[in-house]
Amino acid sequence: MEQAIRVLVVDDDEPHAEAVAESLDRVGYDCVVASSGREGLRLIEEQTFDIVLTDLLMEEVGGMEILAAAKRELPDAEVVILTGHSGVKSAVTAMQAGATTYLTKPLDVGELRTVAAKVSERQRLARTNIDLQRQLNERFGFEGVIGNSPQMHAIIARLRQIAPTSASVLITGESGTGKELVAKALHNNSPRRYKPFVPLNCAALSENILESELFGHIRGAFTGADRERKGWFEHANGGTLFLDEVGDIPLSTQVKLLRALESGEIVRVGTNEAIKVNVRLISATNRDLAESIANGSFRQDLFHRLKVVSVKLPPLRTRREDIPLLIDFFAKEFAASHGKSIASITPAARKALMNYPWPGNVRELKNTIESMVVMDYDGVLDVDDLTEDVQAASTSGPGTEPSSNAGAQLVGLPLDAIEKHFIRATLERAGGNREEAARILGIGERTLYRKLKEYGET
């Protein structure tokens, strides 16, 4: 079912505003009325709209301020100015400042609906273009969530269902699996995408500081509180608050978080005054919250409030078919960000990357590829560009370990002599085939050739 076009009507003549809204409601628009310019500003900051119809002349906050706020907070929305005949000149000025058009009062209902239809058609076309772009990106993932494995296809399909809603989401998975990336993807593909995305790592803060970070405080609330401060709930108003490591929140703060989620209100530290907030909460943890509930360190009621919808991210070792795609994606990304020209990645390097167990998951792979790009000097990522951990794992596989007798014979020799011995022995085993020898050793042909040259074996 197609989503209705949302319209904000701002007019301090409330009966007139209600009449405008009713005339559009009857033909399928979803209208919200603000009976003052100040209320209109608040709604623009807290919600999303496709069309803003605003009176030009209002007390305190006028139509030009509404226009400026809409262009700033809702860049995809279109603004239509409502004015009397005497205000046409000012309405033209508003159009020069970004308004789509203007209508003169008293409004003709037919003209109002015609203008709304034209504007909404442009909105629907824009939505269609966005949907088409998303379909083109499906091959590579959901706005940065990358993977071709069955697990990731299922997760991306789930994210597409969740993103347009305001439901709370709990993301679980091992450290480094991309929980914050998924949270950003949900925000960027939601109606809140033009509002703030505010991440907060709960494990990095003490209990007192965490409460102040979440809810804010007033001046004098505690030692060192020399000024009033907004919390992250207020900063995220209208948008998304992402609480990472939510399982580390102390019990006393859990109570206040639950109250804020259930009431839609927060209370700054040091006061009893409630502040309304409109925030979508996404949380993440690598803990087993069921176990935390059992041992009394996490509230069961908060767990169910956070877990309206859940997403579990698999470790990278269980979706190895995604590794080649991630390698290419990160190599391209870091080549661009570091100003490097990377022509290719050798098969030996790819094999080493594929065979590594990636205990740090996608984060470790990403850091490894960035290191390879930074350290590369010839435009080809090879085994010698790998980090020490991956190199060590790649050279300890089958066919590279010496027998006990060989090991005893080599004890006491310098490392370069041992390396020379294994390279010569492997070449003999491969019948002089350097490509095969490099494959057995788990290094690139270029690296093998360089080693042979160093040892005078060419």
N, C-alpha and C positions, 0 to 999 in steps of 0.2 A: 504493500500500500504506500502510495506516494506521501511524503511528509508535507503537511500543510505549510503554506507560507506564513511566517510569523510577522505580525505588524505591531509596532508600538505607536500609539496615538498620544501625542503630548499637547495638551491645551488646558490653560487654566480656566477656561469656560467649560466646566465639567459637563453640563447637559449637551453642549455641542460635541465634546469629545466622545461621549457615550453614543450620540447619534451617528457619528462617523464610524465608530467601531461596530455598531449594530448593522449598519448598511453593508459593511464588508464581511462581518460574521455570516450574514445570510447567504453569501455566495462562496463560502468555504474557506475564508481566511481565519487564522488564529490570532485574535486581537487582544492586546493588553492596553489599558488606559492609564496614563499618568496625568493627574489633574493639576500638576504644577511642573515648572521647568526643573526644579530641584529633584522632584520625584523621578522625572524623566532621566536625569543624569544618573541617579542611583540605579535605575533599572538597566540602563545601558552598560553600567559597570558590572552588574551582577548577572545579566542574562544575555541571550543572543537573539537577534532579530534580523529578518531579511529586508524589511522596509521600515523606515521611521517617518511618520507623518507628524510634523511639528508646526505649531503656530509660531509666527515670527515674533510677535510682540507679546511678552508675558512679564509679569512682575518678577523681580529678583534675577531669575535666569531666563534669558530669551532664546529665541530660535537659533541664532548664530552660535551660541554656546552649545546648544544641543547638536547642531551640525558638526562643530569641531570635535565634540566628544564621540559622536558616531563615527567620524572618519578615523579617529584615533583608536577606538576600542572595537569597532565593527567594520573593518576595511572592506568587507564584501557587501555590506548593507547599502541600500540606496535611500537617500533622504529626499522627501517631498515637502516643500514649504507651503504652509497655509497662511494666507494674508488677506487683508482687506484691499479694496481697490487703491487706497491711498498708499499702500505699502509695496506696490509693484516694483518700484525702483529698488527698494531694499531687497526684494525677492530676487531680482536679477543679480544683485551683488552676491547674494547667497549662492546662486547657481555658479557664479565665477569662482566661488570658494569650494565648490564640489557638490552642491545639491543637484539632483537629477532634473527637477522641474518645479513649478509652483502652481497652486490652485488658489483662486480668489474666493473669498467668502461673500455672500452665503454660498455654500457648496452646492453644486448640481450633482445629485447622486449618480446619474449616468456618467458624467465626466469623471467623477471620483473613481468609479469602478473601471472605466476605460483606462485611466492612467495606472491604476493598481494592476490591471491585467497585463499591460505592456511591461511594467517593471517586474512583475512576478515571472513573466515569460523569460526575461533575461536571467532572473535568479535560477529558474529551472534549467536553462541552458548551461549556466555556470556549474550547477550541480551535476548535470550530465557529463560535462567535460571532466570534472573531478572524478566521477565514477569511471569514465573511460581510462583516465590516467592510472587509476588504481588497478584496473584490469590489466593494463600493460605492465604494471609493476608486480603482478602476482607471481610471475616467473621468478622474480628475485626475492619475494617476501612481502611482508606487510609493513611498508614504510620503514625499512631498515631491519626488520626481523627476518633474518636470512636463513633459508633452508629448503632443500628439495626432498628431504626424507619424509616418510609417512607421518612420523611424529610431529614434524614442523608443519606439514600441510594441515594436520588436525588442529594444531594450536592456532595457526593463522586463521582458519575457518572460525574457530571459537572467538578469536579477537575481533573478527568482523561482526560477529553477533553482539559482542559486549560493548564495543566502542561507542555506538550511538546513544547508549543509555547513560543514566547517572548512577547505576548500581555500584556499590562498594566492591572492590576486587582484591582478593588475597592471592599474591603470586608466591609460589614456593619453588624450591630447587636449591641445588648446591651453590656454593659461592662461585661467582664467575660465569654463571649460565646466562646472564643477560636480563636480570629481573628489572633493572631500571630502564633498560632499552624498551622492554615490553610496556612498562608503565608510560613512557613517553609516546610510544606508538598508539596506545589507547587514547591518550590525551589529544595527540595530533590528528586523530581520525574521529574526534568527537565534536559535538556542537560547541564545546568549550575551547576549541583549539586557539582562539584569538585571545583568550584569557590566560592568566599565569599558570605555568607548571612549576610547582615549588617542591623540590626534593629535600628531605631531612633525614639524616642518618641518626637513628635513635640510640645506637650503641655508642656513639662517640661523645655523648653528653651525660653529665651527672644528673641526678633526679631533679634538683632545684633548677638547674639551667634548662633542662628539657622542658619543664612546665612553662617557664618563661618564654622559651623559643616557640612553643606551640600556641600559647594563649596570650602572650604579651604581659606587660606589667605597667603599673602606674608609678609615678615618681614617689620614692620613699618606701616602696613595697618591701625592700630588703636592703641590706648594706651594699652600697655601690649602685643602687638604682637611682641615679641622679636626674633621670628624665623619663618621661613616658615613652613606652615602646610598643609598637604593634607586634603581635605574634604572627607565625606563619599561616595560621588559619585566616587571619585578616588579609595578609598579603595574597593568599590564594583565592580570595573571595571571587566567585564567579567562575573559577577555574578548577585546577586539580592539585590536591596535596598528596605527595608521595612519601609515605613513611617507610624507610628502609630499616631492616633489622627490628621490626615491630615487636618481635618476641623478647627484646631486651628492655621494653618499657617497664618501669617499676609499678608495683600494684597500686600505689596511691595515685599515680598519674593515669593508670588504666581506668580508674573510676571516673575521673574527670573527662577523659577521652570518650568513654562510653556515653556520658551525659551530653557531651557536645554533639555526638553523632545522632543521638535520639531526639534532641531538642532543636538542633540547628542553631544553637546559641553557644557562645563561649564567654567566659568571665576572666578578665585579666587578673593576674596575681596582685593582691592588695586591694581589691574592690569587690563589691557584690553586684555591680551593674552588668546585666547581660547584653551581649552584642550579637545581633543576628548575622549569620554567615551562610552563604550558599556555596558549599565546597563538595566536590566529589573526592572521596578518599580512596586511594589505592595504596595497599601496604604489601610488604614483602618480608620474607624470612627464610633462613636456611635451617631454622630449628624445627623440631617436631613439636608443634604446639599442643597436640593431643597429650604428649608426654608432659609438657609444661603444665597443662591443666591438671593432670593426674597428681603431679607433685606440688600443686598449689601455687605455682609461680605465675600463672596466667589465668585470667578470668574466662570462664566458659561463655558467659553472656557477651563479652566483648568479642571473643573468637567468632561467635555466630553472627555478630553485627558486622565484623570485618569480612567474613566469608559469605557474603551474599552470592558472589560468583567466585570460583577459584580457578587458577591456571597453574599447572605444575610443569616446570621446564625440565626437560631431560638433560642429563650430563652429556657432554660432547662425545664421550667414548661409546655411547649407545646409539649415536647417529653419525657414524663415520662417513657416510655418503655425503654429508654436508661439508666436510672439511675442504675438498677442492674448491667449492664455491666460495667458502669463507676466505681461503688463501687468496684467490684472485680478487675478491672484493677488497680485502685489507691491503693487498699489494698496490692496487690502483689508488685507494684512498690515501695511503701514506706516501706514495710516489708524488702525488699531487701536493700534499701538504708540506712535504720536505723538499720540493723542487727537484726531484730525482727522475731520471729516465730509466724505467725498468722494461727491458725488451721481453724477457722471458724468465721462467723458473725451470731449472733443469729437472729431468725425471728423477734423478737421484735425490735431489732436495725434496721434491714432492713425496717420494717414497718415505724418506725419513720423517717428514711431517705427518704423513698418513699413519705411520707405525707408532708414533709417540702416543702414550696413553692420555696426555693432557689432563693431569690432576687438577689444574687450575681452570679447566674448561675454556670457553670462548675467550675469556679475558686473557688467559695465558697465551692462546694462539695469536690473538691480536697483538699483544706485546712482543711476541716472538717475530711476527712479520714486520712490525715497525722497526725492531732492532736490525733485522736483515736488510731492510731498505736503507736505513741510516748508515750501516757499515759497508754496504756494497760500493764497489768502485768501478765496475765494468759494465753495469747495466744488465747483468745476468745473475739472478739469485741462485746460488749453488750451495752445496753442503758446507763449504768453508764459511759461508755467511750465517749459518745456523748458530743459535745460542749454545753454550757449553752443555746444558742439560740435554738438549735434543741431539747434539752431536754424540755425546756419550752413549745415549740410548741407541742411536743408529749404528754405532760401531761395536755394539756388544751382542749383536744378533747371532743366529746360527751361522756356522762356517767361519767365524772370525776368532773364536776362542782357541787358544793353543792346547795341546794335550799336556798332561802333567809332566811328561818327560821333557817336552819342548820348553815348558815353563821353567823347569829346573835348570835347563841349559842356559836360559836367558837371564836368570837372576844375576844381578850385579852389573849387567850391561847398561850403558846409557840409553835413554828413551829413544833417541834418534836411531841407534843401532837396532833396537827392537822393532821400531817401525819399518826400517829398511828390510829387516829379515822377513816380516810379514808381507810386505809389498812384493818382495821377490818370490816368496813361496806361493803367494796367491796368483801371481802372473804365471808361474810354472803350472799351477793347478788349472788355470784357465787356458793353457796352451798358447800363451803369449797374447791372447785377445784382451786388449786393454779395456774395451767396453765391458766385457764380462768380469774382468778383475775389479773394475770400479764398482760394478753392481754388487759383487760379493763383499767388497770392503765397505759398501754403503757410502761411497763418496762420488763426486762428479768426475767425469773424464778429465776435465780441465785441472782439477785438483790433483788427480793421479799423475798427469803429465808433469805438473810442477814439482811434485815429490820426486818423480823419477829423475828429473833434471837436477834437482838438488843433490841426489845421491849418485849422480853420474851413471844412471842406468839407461839413458837414451841413446 
